[in-house]
Amino acid sequence: MDKILFDKKFDELKEFLEVELNVESDYFKQTQQKFYEFDPEMSEEKNFYLSLYELNKKYSQAIAYNTAMLLLKEDE
């Protein structure tokens, strides 16, 4: 893979991460809301960490796959 194409794909992955893996993302906010509905007495800190865990769980496989694909294509 040439450097220009690699840089383009890397930038796309970086942009995805900046948008989706963010505590301001829609998914994170929706997850927090669900936890508050499930347990209104839950502390804000516990809700934050559980929501962060769910965000990580949702995207960790996609991140690993996309990173591996970038690295594999670099070898071609």
Secondary structure, DSSP 8 states (H G I E B T S, - for coil): --HHHHHHHHHHHHHHHHHHSSTTSHHHHHHHHHHHHH-TT--HHHHHHHHHHHHHHHHHHHHHHHHHHHHHHHH-
